[in-house]
Amino acid sequence: MTGSRGVPTGIQAVVFDFDDTLADTLVARTHAWRATFEWAGIKEPSAEDFVARQRGIPLQVSLDGFEHPRGMLEEYRASYWAKEPGLLRLFDGIPELLKALREANVAVGIVTSKGRDLLVRGRAAGTLVELDELGLSWLAVHTVGFEDVSQPKPHPEGLFRVLDSLGAAPEATLVVGDSPADILAAQNGGCWSCLAGWGIPFKDRELSKATPDVVAEHPEALRMLLGR
């Protein structure tokens, strides 16, 4: 699927979202929210429904939608970052896509609504920890998390920070993400946008919120689209 602008051309940089785009963290997040909801005594929504609604939204913002006990966010973070190794993985095709981009000298960065570099109850946490676990520590220097910006997605502040780090121009950058917030951030920043269809299945109503330039059902489809 392509939008009215057609297929992105002249791409010199690709900026990815992290959760549900590069990394499959759904199992780890759902387990942590299930434990947190049990701690908080929350019956509705279910942890699964809450995770599905949260896509692309910072944790604190997603918690503002319903009444919850004090300390719930801290409890979730502690539960999530205490997870055992092996609960997250790269999506099939992502290693090959990243390898092809690097070989073609295409700059790569990350903008995530997750924390980048945190300390949670004495434990090192954040996207940098997960990048290291996944063998992607080379991306750390070009990663922007929620603590690095004053305005989260869909505002393009985080995107602009990564573009500055990469030395890339918006018109030559493709933003890849799974949520409307990612697509809107790309559009607000003057970049090309790609909806990643390989993570959590997206619904038609989400496309109506933000129409991407392209939709890729698999990382290999994106690699072929970029001619890498």
TORLO-671717 format. One record per atom (N, C-alpha, C): residue in three letters; x, y, z. Coordinates in steps of 0.05 Angstrom, whole numbers, plus 32768, in hexadecimal, padded with zeros to 4 digits. Atoms other than C-alpha are relative to their C-alpha. Layout:
ALAXYZ ...
This chain:
MET80117FE88000 MET800080008000 MET801280198000 THR7FF27FE78001 THR801980457FEE THR7FEC80178001 GLY80117FE97FFE GLY7FFD808A7FFC GLY800180117FE7 SER80017FEF8017 SER7FF380C57FCF SER801B800A7FF6 ARG7FE57FF78008 ARG803D80D77FCE ARG800F7FEA7FF1 GLY7FF38016800E GLY804F80937FB2 GLY80167FF38012 VAL7FEB800E7FF2 VAL808C80697FC5 VAL801680138009 PRO7FEB7FEE7FF7 PRO80C0808D7FF0 PRO80197FFC7FEF THR7FE880008010 THR80FE80A07FC8 THR80168010800E GLY7FEA7FF07FF6 GLY814380BA7FD9 GLY80047FFD801E ILE7FFE80047FE3 ILE8141809B801F ILE801D7FFC8009 GLN7FE580027FF5 GLN818280A68045 GLN80017FF9801D ALA800280077FE4 ALA816A8098808B ALA7FE57FF38006 VAL8019800E7FF7 VAL8137806A80AC VAL7FFF8002801E VAL80047FFD7FE3 VAL811C807980F2 VAL7FE97FED8008 PHE801480147FF7 PHE80F880408115 PHE7FF58007801B ASP800B80037FE5 ASP80C9803C8150 ASP800D7FE6800B PHE7FF380187FF5 PHE80E080068180 PHE7FEC7FEA8005 ASP801380157FFA ASP80A77FDF819F ASP7FEC7FFB7FE9 ASP801280098015 ASP807D7FB8816C ASP800880087FE4 THR7FF67FF9801B THR80A87FD18133 THR801B7FF27FFC LEU7FE7800F8001 LEU80F07FBB813F LEU7FFE7FE78012 ALA800080167FED ALA80E57F90817C ALA7FE47FF88008 ASP8019800C7FF6 ASP80AC7F628191 ASP80027FFF801E THR7FFF7FFE7FE2 THR80A37F7681DA THR7FE47FFB800B LEU801C80027FF7 LEU80587F6681DD LEU7FFD7FED8018 VAL800280147FEB VAL80607F288209 VAL800A800C801A ALA7FF57FF47FE8 ALA808C7F4C823B ALA7FEF8016800B ARG80117FEA7FF7 ARG805F7F89823E ARG7FE67FF6800C THR8019800A7FF6 THR80207F618246 THR80037FF2801B HIS7FFB800C7FE6 HIS803E7F37827E HIS800380148016 ALA7FFB7FEC7FEC ALA80547F7582A2 ALA7FE6800F8007 TRP801A7FF27FFA TRP80107F98829B TRP7FED7FEE800F ARG801180137FF2 ARG7FEC7F5982B1 ARG80077FFF801E ALA7FF77FFF7FE4 ALA80167F5882F1 ALA7FF9801A800E THR80057FE57FF5 THR800C7FA382FB THR7FE280038005 PHE801D7FFE7FFC PHE7FC07FA082F2 PHE7FF77FEF8018 GLU800780117FE9 GLU7FBD7F678324 GLU8009800E801A TRP7FF67FF07FE9 TRP7FE77F918355 TRP7FED80178007 ALA80117FE87FFC ALA7FB87FCC834A ALA7FE37FF98005 GLY801B80087FFD GLY7F787FA3834E GLY7FEE80097FE9 ILE800F7FF78017 ILE7F627FB98309 ILE7FF67FE87FF0 LYS800C8016800F LYS7F317F8B82E5 LYS7FFC80077FE3 GLU80057FF6801B GLU7F217FB682A8 GLU800F801A7FFC PRO7FFD80138016 PRO7F3F7FC18276 PRO80137FE98007 SER7FED80167FFC SER7F667F808270 SER801C800B7FF8 ALA7FE57FF88007 ALA7FB17F85826A ALA800480007FE1 GLU7FFD8002801D GLU7FAC7F6E8221 GLU7FF380177FF2 ASP800E7FE9800C ASP7F797FA48210 ASP800F801A8004 PHE7FF17FE87FF9 PHE7FA27FD98233 PHE801980037FEE VAL7FE880008011 VAL7FE27FC6820D VAL7FF880077FE3 ALA80087FFB801B ALA7FBC7FC781CB ALA7FF9801E7FFC ARG80087FE48002 ARG7FA2800E81D9 ARG801880138003 GLN7FE97FEE7FF8 GLN7FE6802881F0 GLN801380067FE9 ARG7FEC7FFF8015 ARG800A802281AD ARG8008801D7FF9 GLY7FF57FE68007 GLY8037805E81A2 GLY7FFC80168014 ILE80077FEC7FEC ILE801F808181E1 ILE80127FFD8018 PRO7FF080027FE8 PRO804D8091821C PRO7FF07FF48017 LEU800E800E7FEA LEU803D8068825B LEU7FEF80138011 GLN800F7FEE7FEE GLN802880A38286 GLN7FE7800A7FF2 VAL80177FF6800E VAL7FFA80BD8250 VAL7FEA7FEB7FFE SER801380168002 SER7FD980798247 SER7FF27FFB801A LEU800C80047FE6 LEU7FCC80758292 LEU7FED80168008 ASP80127FE97FF9 ASP7FA880B88293 ASP7FE37FFA7FF9 GLY801B80058009 GLY7F6B80978273 GLY7FEE7FF28014 PHE8011800C7FEC PHE7F53807382B1 PHE800C8003801C GLU7FF77FFD7FE4 GLU7F57807582FD GLU80117FE98008 HIS7FED80157FF8 HIS7F91804F831A HIS800E8008801A PRO7FF37FF97FE7 PRO7FB6804B835C PRO801B800D7FFC ARG7FE67FF38001 ARG7FF48074836A ARG80167FEB7FFF GLY7FE980128002 GLY803480528357 GLY7FFD7FEA7FEB MET800580158014 MET80168028831E MET801580017FEA LEU7FEC7FFD8015 LEU8046804382EA LEU801B7FF48009 GLU7FE7800A7FF6 GLU808280348316 GLU7FFF7FE18003 GLU8003801D7FFD GLU80667FEE8324 GLU80037FF27FE5 TYR7FFE800C801A TYR805F7FE082DA TYR801E80007FF6 ARG7FE47FFE8009 ARG80A67FF882CB ARG80117FEB800E ALA7FF180147FF1 ALA80C27FCD8302 ALA7FFB7FE47FF6 SER8008801B800A SER809C7F9082E9 SER800C7FFB7FE4 TYR7FF68003801C TYR80B07F9C82A0 TYR801E7FFC8000 TRP7FE280018002 TRP80FA7FA882AC TRP800C7FEA8011 ALA7FF680187FF1 ALA80FF7F6C82DB ALA7FFC7FE77FEF LYS800580178011 LYS80ED7F3F82A0 LYS80197FF07FFB GLU7FE980118006 GLU81197F048291 GLU800980047FE3 PRO7FF77FFE801C PRO81457F068252 PRO7FF27FEC7FEF GLY800C80128013 GLY81267EE78215 GLY7FE280057FFB LEU801C7FFA8005 LEU80E07F05821A LEU7FFB80137FE9 LEU80037FEF8017 LEU80ED7F3581E1 LEU80127FF67FEA ARG7FF080098017 ARG81077F29819B ARG7FFC80147FEA LEU80047FF08018 LEU81117F4C8159 LEU7FEC7FF17FEE PHE8013800C8012 PHE80DA7F418127 PHE800F7FF27FE9 ASP7FF4800D8017 ASP80EA7F1180EE ASP800480147FEA GLY7FFA7FEE8016 GLY810C7F3680B6 GLY800D801A8008 ILE7FF47FE77FF7 ILE81247F7180E1 ILE801F7FFE7FFF PRO7FE380018002 PRO816D7F5980E7 PRO800A80037FE3 GLU7FF97FFE801C GLU81707F51809B GLU7FFC801C7FF5 LEU80067FE58009 LEU81507F958090 LEU80168014800A LEU7FEB7FEE7FF5 LEU81817FB880BF LEU801B7FFC7FF3 LYS7FE68006800E LYS81BC7F95809F LYS8001800D7FE5 ALA80017FF4801B ALA81A67FAB805A ALA8002801E8001 LEU7FFF7FE37FFE LEU819D7FF38070 LEU801D80098007 ARG7FE47FF97FF9 ARG81E27FF58090 ARG80137FFC7FE9 GLU7FEE80058017 GLU82037FD78053 GLU7FFC80157FEA ALA80067FEB8014 ALA81E1800C8028 ALA8006801C800B ASN7FF97FE77FF4 ASN81FA80438057 ASN7FE880128005 VAL80187FF17FF7 VAL81B48057806B VAL80018003801E ALA7FFF7FFB7FE3 ALA81B4807880B0 ALA7FE77FF4800D VAL8016800D7FF2 VAL8188805680E4 VAL7FFE800B801C GLY80047FF67FE5 GLY816A80728124 GLY7FE67FF6800C ILE801880097FF2 ILE813380668157 ILE7FF38017800F VAL800F7FEE7FEE VAL80FD80928176 VAL7FEB7FEF800D THR801280117FF1 THR80D6806F81AD THR7FF3800F8016 SER800E7FF47FE9 SER80A2808281E1 SER80097FF2801A LYS7FF5800D7FE9 LYS80C780538210 LYS8018800F800B GLY7FE87FF47FF5 GLY80FE806B823E GLY80197FF67FF2 ARG7FE78008800E ARG8143806A821F ARG80147FF58014 ASP7FEB80087FEE ASP81728065825B ASP7FF68006801D LEU800D7FFC7FE7 LEU8151805A829F LEU800E7FEF8016 LEU7FF880107FE9 LEU8160804082E5 LEU7FE67FFA800F VAL801980077FF4 VAL8124801A8301 VAL80057FEE8018 ARG7FFB800F7FE7 ARG812A8004834A ARG801B7FF38000 GLY7FE480097FFF GLY81757FFE8343 GLY80087FF07FE8 ARG7FFB80128017 ARG81707FD88301 ARG800380127FE7 ALA7FFD7FF2801A ALA818B7FF382BE ALA7FE97FF87FEE ALA801880058010 ALA81507FFA8290 ALA7FFF80147FE8 GLY80037FEF8017 GLY8139801B8250 GLY80067FF37FE6 THR7FFC800B801B THR813D80118205 THR801D7FF87FFB LEU7FE480078004 LEU818980108208 LEU80077FE4800A VAL7FFC801B7FF4 VAL81877FD28234 VAL7FF57FEB7FEC GLU800C80148012 GLU81597FAF8203 GLU800F7FFF7FE5 LEU7FF080018019 LEU81827FC481C6 LEU80197FEE8004 ASP7FE980117FFA ASP81BE7FA481E7 ASP7FF97FE38001 GLU800A801C7FFF GLU81977F6481F5 GLU7FFB7FF57FE4 LEU80078008801B LEU81817F6281AC LEU801880027FEC GLY7FE97FFE8012 GLY81C77F6E8190 GLY800080197FEF LEU80037FE88010 LEU81B67FB48178 LEU800C8018800F SER7FF47FEA7FF0 SER81E27FDE81A7 SER800B80167FEE TRP7FF57FEB8013 TRP81FE80028169 TRP7FEB80167FFB LEU80157FED8004 LEU81BB80268166 LEU7FFC80138017 ALA80047FF17FE7 ALA81C1804381AC ALA8004801E7FFC VAL7FF97FE48002 VAL81E180858197 VAL7FEC80107FF0 HIS80147FF38010 HIS81A880948168 HIS7FE47FF98009 THR801980077FF4 THR816F80828197 THR7FF680178012 VAL800C7FEB7FF0 VAL813F80B581B5 VAL7FE87FF4800F GLY8016800A7FF0 GLY811080A281EF GLY7FEF8016800B PHE80137FED7FF6 PHE80D980C48215 PHE800D80158011 GLU7FF47FED7FEE GLU810880E58247 GLU801180157FF0 ASP7FF07FEE8010 ASP812D8108820D ASP7FF080177FF4 VAL80117FEC800D VAL80F1813281F7 VAL7FED800C8014 SER80157FF37FF0 SER80BF81628215 SER7FE47FFA7FF4 GLN80198005800E GLN808A815081E1 GLN80027FE57FF1 PRO7FFE801B800C PRO807F810681CF PRO7FF17FFF7FE5 LYS800F80048019 LYS806480EA818D LYS7FE280048006 PRO7FF97FFC801C PRO803F80FE8164 PRO800F801A7FFA HIS7FEF7FE98004 HIS8068813E816F HIS801B7FF67FF5 PRO7FE88009800D PRO80A781398144 PRO801A8007800F GLU7FE77FF87FF1 GLU80D88151817B GLU80147FE98001 GLY7FED80167FFE GLY80F6810C8185 GLY800C7FF97FE5 LEU7FF78005801B LEU80FA8101813A LEU801680147FF7 PHE7FEC7FEB8007 PHE811F81438130 PHE801B7FFB800F ARG7FE780057FF1 ARG8151812F8167 ARG80107FE97FF2 VAL7FF38016800D VAL816080EE8143 VAL800B80097FE5 LEU7FF67FF7801A LEU8166811080FF LEU801980118004 ASP7FE87FF07FFB ASP81978141811D ASP80187FEE8006 SER7FEB80137FF9 SER81BF8107813A SER800A7FF17FE7 LEU7FF8800E8018 LEU81BF80E380F7 LEU800B80127FEA GLY7FF97FEE8015 GLY81CC812180CE GLY7FEF7FFC7FE7 ALA801280068016 ALA818F811080A3 ALA7FEB80157FFC ALA80157FEC8006 ALA815C813C8080 ALA7FE57FF28001 PRO801A800C7FFE PRO81128130808C PRO7FF67FF47FE6 GLU800A8009801A GLU810281298042 GLU800E7FE77FF6 ALA7FF180188008 ALA813580F1803C ALA7FFF7FEA8016 THR800380127FE9 THR811D80CC807B THR7FE57FF17FFF LEU801880107FFD LEU80EB80938082 LEU7FFC7FF8801D VAL800780077FE5 VAL80C9808A80C5 VAL7FEF7FE78000 VAL800E80197FFF VAL80B2804380D4 VAL7FF57FFA801B GLY800D80067FE6 GLY80808034810C GLY7FE67FF27FFD ASP801880108001 ASP8043800D811F ASP7FE7800F8009 SER80177FF27FF5 SER80168044813A SER7FFA801A7FF1 PRO80067FE6800C PRO7FF280838122 PRO80138016800A ALA7FEE7FEC7FF5 ALA802080AB8151 ALA801A80017FF0 ASP7FE780018010 ASP805D80938128 ASP7FFC800E7FE5 ILE80067FF4801A ILE803C80A680E6 ILE7FFD801E8002 LEU80047FE37FFD LEU802680EA80FF LEU801A800E8006 ALA7FE67FF47FFA ALA806B80F8811B ALA801080047FE7 ALA7FF27FFE8019 ALA808980EA80D7 ALA7FF480167FEF GLN800C7FEC8010 GLN8057811680B4 GLN8005801C800C ASN7FFB7FE67FF2 ASN805F814E80E8 ASN801D80097FFC GLY7FE47FFA8003 GLY80AA814A80DD GLY800980027FE3 GLY7FF97FFE801C GLY80A8814B8091 GLY800E7FE87FF5 CYS7FF280198008 CYS80C08103808A CYS7FEC7FEE7FF0 TRP80108015800B TRP80A780C88062 TRP7FF77FED8017 SER800A80127FEA SER807E8095808B SER7FF97FE57FF5 CYS8007801C8006 CYS8075804A808B CYS7FF37FF38018 LEU800D800F7FEB LEU8043802380B4 LEU800A7FE38000 ALA7FF6801B7FFE ALA80627FE280CD ALA7FE97FED8006 GLY801680127FFD GLY802F7FAB80C4 GLY80077FE5800C TRP7FF7801B7FF7 TRP80577F7280E2 TRP7FFE7FFD801E GLY800280037FE3 GLY804D7F80812C GLY7FE37FFA8008 ILE801C80037FF9 ILE80097F87814E ILE7FEF80077FE8 PRO80107FFA8017 PRO7FD57F838117 PRO7FF2801B8002 PHE800D7FE67FFF PHE7FBC7FC88105 PHE7FE47FFE7FF5 LYS801C80008009 LYS7F737FD980FA LYS7FFC80177FED ASP80067FEC8014 ASP7F54800180C2 ASP7FFB801B800C ARG80067FE67FF4 ARG7F3D803780F2 ARG8019800F8008 GLU7FE77FF27FFA GLU7F8580458105 GLU800C800E7FE8 LEU7FF67FF38019 LEU7F97805480BD LEU7FF2801A7FFB SER800F7FE78005 SER7F60808880BC SER800B80178011 LYS7FF57FEB7FEF LYS7F8480AD80F4 LYS8019800D7FF4 ALA7FE77FF6800C ALA7FC580B480CD ALA80067FEE7FE9 THR7FFB80108018 THR7FCF809D8086 THR801E80007FF9 PRO7FE380018006 PRO80178084807A PRO800580027FE2 ASP7FF88000801C ASP803D808C8039 ASP80007FE37FF5 VAL8000801C8008 VAL804680408037 VAL7FF97FEF8018 VAL800480157FEC VAL80318002805D VAL80107FE87FF8 ALA7FF080188005 ALA80627FC88062 ALA7FF77FEA8013 GLU800A80167FF0 GLU80467F858079 GLU80167FF0800D HIS7FE9800F7FF5 HIS808C7F698087 HIS801980107FFB PRO7FE77FF18004 PRO80D27F858090 PRO800D7FFB7FE4 GLU7FF58006801A GLU80E67F62804F GLU7FF380117FEA ALA800E7FEF8013 ALA80B17F89802A ALA800B801D8001 LEU7FF47FE67FFE LEU80CF7FC98045 LEU801B80017FF4 ARG7FE68001800C ARG81147FB48031 ARG7FFE80017FE1 MET80048000801D MET80FC7FA67FEA MET7FF6801B7FF7 LEU800B7FE68007 LEU80D67FE87FE9 LEU801780157FFE LEU7FEA7FED8000 LEU8116800D7FF9 LEU80167FF87FED GLY7FEC80098013 GLY813D7FE57FC6 GLY801A7FF9800C ARG7FE880087FF1 ARG816E7FCB7FFA ARG80047FE27FFF 
